Amino acid sequence: MIKNKQVNLWRGNEEPPTLYHIWFKDEQSLLRYDEEVKDWVVFLDSGHIVDIITEFLNTIDSMSINGHPLSDSPVLDGSDLLVG
């Protein structure tokens, strides 16, 4: 069990770069790394929850900040911010 750590969402078929991710694999289930068995294990595969997460991720994919897709995790500077 991960306690008091930042956990990021990782999606795709390739294994996350660190163990501190929730892995949204194949858009069908959520996995977490189990330190006892030393492997990724499914902790949620409810179709309804997966649909909600998929819809959320699709919304994120469609968002941008001044033309920079949010899903690309852009590094922004002062010139990227518009006032007014």
Phi and psi in radians as a Rosetta constraint file:
Dihedral C 1 N 2 CA 2 C 2 CIRCULARHARMONIC -1.537 0.35
Dihedral N 2 CA 2 C 2 N 3 CIRCULARHARMONIC 2.160 0.35
Dihedral C 2 N 3 CA 3 C 3 CIRCULARHARMONIC -2.121 0.35
Dihedral N 3 CA 3 C 3 N 4 CIRCULARHARMONIC 2.296 0.35
Dihedral C 3 N 4 CA 4 C 4 CIRCULARHARMONIC 0.950 0.35
Dihedral N 4 CA 4 C 4 N 5 CIRCULARHARMONIC 0.822 0.35
Dihedral C 4 N 5 CA 5 C 5 CIRCULARHARMONIC -2.314 0.35
Dihedral N 5 CA 5 C 5 N 6 CIRCULARHARMONIC 2.630 0.35
Dihedral C 5 N 6 CA 6 C 6 CIRCULARHARMONIC -1.289 0.35
Dihedral N 6 CA 6 C 6 N 7 CIRCULARHARMONIC 2.298 0.35
Dihedral C 6 N 7 CA 7 C 7 CIRCULARHARMONIC -2.140 0.35
Dihedral N 7 CA 7 C 7 N 8 CIRCULARHARMONIC 2.287 0.35
Dihedral C 7 N 8 CA 8 C 8 CIRCULARHARMONIC -1.849 0.35
Dihedral N 8 CA 8 C 8 N 9 CIRCULARHARMONIC 2.720 0.35
Dihedral C 8 N 9 CA 9 C 9 CIRCULARHARMONIC -1.590 0.35
Dihedral N 9 CA 9 C 9 N 10 CIRCULARHARMONIC 2.260 0.35
Dihedral C 9 N 10 CA 10 C 10 CIRCULARHARMONIC -2.130 0.35
Dihedral N 10 CA 10 C 10 N 11 CIRCULARHARMONIC 2.316 0.35
Dihedral C 10 N 11 CA 11 C 11 CIRCULARHARMONIC -2.241 0.35
Dihedral N 11 CA 11 C 11 N 12 CIRCULARHARMONIC 2.578 0.35
Dihedral C 11 N 12 CA 12 C 12 CIRCULARHARMONIC 2.281 0.35
Dihedral N 12 CA 12 C 12 N 13 CIRCULARHARMONIC -3.125 0.35
Dihedral C 12 N 13 CA 13 C 13 CIRCULARHARMONIC -1.571 0.35
Dihedral N 13 CA 13 C 13 N 14 CIRCULARHARMONIC -0.336 0.35
Dihedral C 13 N 14 CA 14 C 14 CIRCULARHARMONIC -1.463 0.35
Dihedral N 14 CA 14 C 14 N 15 CIRCULARHARMONIC 2.496 0.35
Dihedral C 14 N 15 CA 15 C 15 CIRCULARHARMONIC -1.045 0.35
Dihedral N 15 CA 15 C 15 N 16 CIRCULARHARMONIC 2.458 0.35
Dihedral C 15 N 16 CA 16 C 16 CIRCULARHARMONIC -1.026 0.35
Dihedral N 16 CA 16 C 16 N 17 CIRCULARHARMONIC 2.712 0.35
Dihedral C 16 N 17 CA 17 C 17 CIRCULARHARMONIC -1.239 0.35
Dihedral N 17 CA 17 C 17 N 18 CIRCULARHARMONIC -0.400 0.35
Dihedral C 17 N 18 CA 18 C 18 CIRCULARHARMONIC -2.327 0.35
Dihedral N 18 CA 18 C 18 N 19 CIRCULARHARMONIC 2.957 0.35
Dihedral C 18 N 19 CA 19 C 19 CIRCULARHARMONIC -1.388 0.35
Dihedral N 19 CA 19 C 19 N 20 CIRCULARHARMONIC -0.193 0.35
Dihedral C 19 N 20 CA 20 C 20 CIRCULARHARMONIC -1.642 0.35
Dihedral N 20 CA 20 C 20 N 21 CIRCULARHARMONIC 0.935 0.35
Dihedral C 20 N 21 CA 21 C 21 CIRCULARHARMONIC -2.312 0.35
Dihedral N 21 CA 21 C 21 N 22 CIRCULARHARMONIC 2.680 0.35
Dihedral C 21 N 22 CA 22 C 22 CIRCULARHARMONIC -1.710 0.35
Dihedral N 22 CA 22 C 22 N 23 CIRCULARHARMONIC 2.136 0.35
Dihedral C 22 N 23 CA 23 C 23 CIRCULARHARMONIC -1.720 0.35
Dihedral N 23 CA 23 C 23 N 24 CIRCULARHARMONIC 1.995 0.35
Dihedral C 23 N 24 CA 24 C 24 CIRCULARHARMONIC -1.600 0.35
Dihedral N 24 CA 24 C 24 N 25 CIRCULARHARMONIC 1.531 0.35
Dihedral C 24 N 25 CA 25 C 25 CIRCULARHARMONIC -1.628 0.35
Dihedral N 25 CA 25 C 25 N 26 CIRCULARHARMONIC 2.298 0.35
Dihedral C 25 N 26 CA 26 C 26 CIRCULARHARMONIC 0.975 0.35
Dihedral N 26 CA 26 C 26 N 27 CIRCULARHARMONIC 0.326 0.35
Dihedral C 26 N 27 CA 27 C 27 CIRCULARHARMONIC 0.880 0.35
Dihedral N 27 CA 27 C 27 N 28 CIRCULARHARMONIC 0.588 0.35
Dihedral C 27 N 28 CA 28 C 28 CIRCULARHARMONIC -2.234 0.35
Dihedral N 28 CA 28 C 28 N 29 CIRCULARHARMONIC -0.416 0.35
Dihedral C 28 N 29 CA 29 C 29 CIRCULARHARMONIC -2.717 0.35
Dihedral N 29 CA 29 C 29 N 30 CIRCULARHARMONIC 2.785 0.35
Dihedral C 29 N 30 CA 30 C 30 CIRCULARHARMONIC -1.865 0.35
Dihedral N 30 CA 30 C 30 N 31 CIRCULARHARMONIC 2.314 0.35
Dihedral C 30 N 31 CA 31 C 31 CIRCULARHARMONIC -2.097 0.35
Dihedral N 31 CA 31 C 31 N 32 CIRCULARHARMONIC 2.700 0.35
Dihedral C 31 N 32 CA 32 C 32 CIRCULARHARMONIC -2.335 0.35
Dihedral N 32 CA 32 C 32 N 33 CIRCULARHARMONIC 2.750 0.35
Dihedral C 32 N 33 CA 33 C 33 CIRCULARHARMONIC -1.480 0.35
Dihedral N 33 CA 33 C 33 N 34 CIRCULARHARMONIC 2.181 0.35
Dihedral C 33 N 34 CA 34 C 34 CIRCULARHARMONIC -1.717 0.35
Dihedral N 34 CA 34 C 34 N 35 CIRCULARHARMONIC 1.969 0.35
Dihedral C 34 N 35 CA 35 C 35 CIRCULARHARMONIC -1.188 0.35
Dihedral N 35 CA 35 C 35 N 36 CIRCULARHARMONIC -0.417 0.35
Dihedral C 35 N 36 CA 36 C 36 CIRCULARHARMONIC -1.275 0.35
Dihedral N 36 CA 36 C 36 N 37 CIRCULARHARMONIC -0.733 0.35
Dihedral C 36 N 37 CA 37 C 37 CIRCULARHARMONIC -1.673 0.35
Dihedral N 37 CA 37 C 37 N 38 CIRCULARHARMONIC -0.097 0.35
Dihedral C 37 N 38 CA 38 C 38 CIRCULARHARMONIC 0.992 0.35
Dihedral N 38 CA 38 C 38 N 39 CIRCULARHARMONIC 0.814 0.35
Dihedral C 38 N 39 CA 39 C 39 CIRCULARHARMONIC -2.776 0.35
Dihedral N 39 CA 39 C 39 N 40 CIRCULARHARMONIC 2.879 0.35
Dihedral C 39 N 40 CA 40 C 40 CIRCULARHARMONIC -1.412 0.35
Dihedral N 40 CA 40 C 40 N 41 CIRCULARHARMONIC 2.297 0.35
Dihedral C 40 N 41 CA 41 C 41 CIRCULARHARMONIC -2.209 0.35
Dihedral N 41 CA 41 C 41 N 42 CIRCULARHARMONIC 2.561 0.35
Dihedral C 41 N 42 CA 42 C 42 CIRCULARHARMONIC -1.277 0.35
Dihedral N 42 CA 42 C 42 N 43 CIRCULARHARMONIC 2.246 0.35
Dihedral C 42 N 43 CA 43 C 43 CIRCULARHARMONIC -2.068 0.35
Dihedral N 43 CA 43 C 43 N 44 CIRCULARHARMONIC -0.146 0.35
Dihedral C 43 N 44 CA 44 C 44 CIRCULARHARMONIC -2.728 0.35
Dihedral N 44 CA 44 C 44 N 45 CIRCULARHARMONIC 2.150 0.35
Dihedral C 44 N 45 CA 45 C 45 CIRCULARHARMONIC -2.395 0.35
Dihedral N 45 CA 45 C 45 N 46 CIRCULARHARMONIC 0.453 0.35
Dihedral C 45 N 46 CA 46 C 46 CIRCULARHARMONIC -1.167 0.35
Dihedral N 46 CA 46 C 46 N 47 CIRCULARHARMONIC 2.159 0.35
Dihedral C 46 N 47 CA 47 C 47 CIRCULARHARMONIC -0.992 0.35
Dihedral N 47 CA 47 C 47 N 48 CIRCULARHARMONIC -0.688 0.35
Dihedral C 47 N 48 CA 48 C 48 CIRCULARHARMONIC -1.118 0.35
Dihedral N 48 CA 48 C 48 N 49 CIRCULARHARMONIC -0.810 0.35
Dihedral C 48 N 49 CA 49 C 49 CIRCULARHARMONIC -1.151 0.35
Dihedral N 49 CA 49 C 49 N 50 CIRCULARHARMONIC -0.715 0.35
Dihedral C 49 N 50 CA 50 C 50 CIRCULARHARMONIC -1.083 0.35
Dihedral N 50 CA 50 C 50 N 51 CIRCULARHARMONIC -0.686 0.35
Dihedral C 50 N 51 CA 51 C 51 CIRCULARHARMONIC -1.097 0.35
Dihedral N 51 CA 51 C 51 N 52 CIRCULARHARMONIC -0.720 0.35
Dihedral C 51 N 52 CA 52 C 52 CIRCULARHARMONIC -1.098 0.35
Dihedral N 52 CA 52 C 52 N 53 CIRCULARHARMONIC -0.779 0.35
Dihedral C 52 N 53 CA 53 C 53 CIRCULARHARMONIC -1.149 0.35
Dihedral N 53 CA 53 C 53 N 54 CIRCULARHARMONIC -0.724 0.35
Dihedral C 53 N 54 CA 54 C 54 CIRCULARHARMONIC -1.050 0.35
Dihedral N 54 CA 54 C 54 N 55 CIRCULARHARMONIC -0.775 0.35
Dihedral C 54 N 55 CA 55 C 55 CIRCULARHARMONIC -1.083 0.35
Dihedral N 55 CA 55 C 55 N 56 CIRCULARHARMONIC -0.746 0.35
Dihedral C 55 N 56 CA 56 C 56 CIRCULARHARMONIC -1.066 0.35
Dihedral N 56 CA 56 C 56 N 57 CIRCULARHARMONIC -0.812 0.35
Dihedral C 56 N 57 CA 57 C 57 CIRCULARHARMONIC -1.149 0.35
Dihedral N 57 CA 57 C 57 N 58 CIRCULARHARMONIC -0.619 0.35
Dihedral C 57 N 58 CA 58 C 58 CIRCULARHARMONIC -1.132 0.35
Dihedral N 58 CA 58 C 58 N 59 CIRCULARHARMONIC -0.650 0.35
Dihedral C 58 N 59 CA 59 C 59 CIRCULARHARMONIC -1.112 0.35
Dihedral N 59 CA 59 C 59 N 60 CIRCULARHARMONIC -0.774 0.35
Dihedral C 59 N 60 CA 60 C 60 CIRCULARHARMONIC -1.059 0.35
Dihedral N 60 CA 60 C 60 N 61 CIRCULARHARMONIC -0.732 0.35
Dihedral C 60 N 61 CA 61 C 61 CIRCULARHARMONIC -1.060 0.35
Dihedral N 61 CA 61 C 61 N 62 CIRCULARHARMONIC -0.532 0.35
Dihedral C 61 N 62 CA 62 C 62 CIRCULARHARMONIC -1.502 0.35
Dihedral N 62 CA 62 C 62 N 63 CIRCULARHARMONIC -0.143 0.35
Dihedral C 62 N 63 CA 63 C 63 CIRCULARHARMONIC -1.539 0.35
Dihedral N 63 CA 63 C 63 N 64 CIRCULARHARMONIC 2.602 0.35
Dihedral C 63 N 64 CA 64 C 64 CIRCULARHARMONIC -2.569 0.35
Dihedral N 64 CA 64 C 64 N 65 CIRCULARHARMONIC 2.806 0.35
Dihedral C 64 N 65 CA 65 C 65 CIRCULARHARMONIC -2.060 0.35
Dihedral N 65 CA 65 C 65 N 66 CIRCULARHARMONIC 1.863 0.35
Dihedral C 65 N 66 CA 66 C 66 CIRCULARHARMONIC 0.851 0.35
Dihedral N 66 CA 66 C 66 N 67 CIRCULARHARMONIC 0.825 0.35
Dihedral C 66 N 67 CA 67 C 67 CIRCULARHARMONIC 1.525 0.35
Dihedral N 67 CA 67 C 67 N 68 CIRCULARHARMONIC -0.093 0.35
Dihedral C 67 N 68 CA 68 C 68 CIRCULARHARMONIC -1.667 0.35
Dihedral N 68 CA 68 C 68 N 69 CIRCULARHARMONIC 1.999 0.35
Dihedral C 68 N 69 CA 69 C 69 CIRCULARHARMONIC -1.014 0.35
Dihedral N 69 CA 69 C 69 N 70 CIRCULARHARMONIC 2.268 0.35
Dihedral C 69 N 70 CA 70 C 70 CIRCULARHARMONIC -1.107 0.35
Dihedral N 70 CA 70 C 70 N 71 CIRCULARHARMONIC -0.565 0.35
Dihedral C 70 N 71 CA 71 C 71 CIRCULARHARMONIC -1.184 0.35
Dihedral N 71 CA 71 C 71 N 72 CIRCULARHARMONIC -0.273 0.35
Dihedral C 71 N 72 CA 72 C 72 CIRCULARHARMONIC -1.464 0.35
Dihedral N 72 CA 72 C 72 N 73 CIRCULARHARMONIC 0.023 0.35
Dihedral C 72 N 73 CA 73 C 73 CIRCULARHARMONIC 0.853 0.35
Dihedral N 73 CA 73 C 73 N 74 CIRCULARHARMONIC 1.036 0.35
Dihedral C 73 N 74 CA 74 C 74 CIRCULARHARMONIC -1.156 0.35
Dihedral N 74 CA 74 C 74 N 75 CIRCULARHARMONIC 2.522 0.35
Dihedral C 74 N 75 CA 75 C 75 CIRCULARHARMONIC -1.626 0.35
Dihedral N 75 CA 75 C 75 N 76 CIRCULARHARMONIC 2.002 0.35
Dihedral C 75 N 76 CA 76 C 76 CIRCULARHARMONIC -1.807 0.35
Dihedral N 76 CA 76 C 76 N 77 CIRCULARHARMONIC 2.670 0.35
Dihedral C 76 N 77 CA 77 C 77 CIRCULARHARMONIC -2.162 0.35
Dihedral N 77 CA 77 C 77 N 78 CIRCULARHARMONIC -3.072 0.35
Dihedral C 77 N 78 CA 78 C 78 CIRCULARHARMONIC -1.013 0.35
Dihedral N 78 CA 78 C 78 N 79 CIRCULARHARMONIC -0.543 0.35
Dihedral C 78 N 79 CA 79 C 79 CIRCULARHARMONIC -1.259 0.35
Dihedral N 79 CA 79 C 79 N 80 CIRCULARHARMONIC -0.277 0.35
Dihedral C 79 N 80 CA 80 C 80 CIRCULARHARMONIC -1.454 0.35
Dihedral N 80 CA 80 C 80 N 81 CIRCULARHARMONIC -0.237 0.35
Dihedral C 80 N 81 CA 81 C 81 CIRCULARHARMONIC -1.665 0.35
Dihedral N 81 CA 81 C 81 N 82 CIRCULARHARMONIC 2.301 0.35
Dihedral C 81 N 82 CA 82 C 82 CIRCULARHARMONIC -1.906 0.35
Dihedral N 82 CA 82 C 82 N 83 CIRCULARHARMONIC 2.417 0.35
Dihedral C 82 N 83 CA 83 C 83 CIRCULARHARMONIC -1.919 0.35
Dihedral N 83 CA 83 C 83 N 84 CIRCULARHARMONIC 2.375 0.35
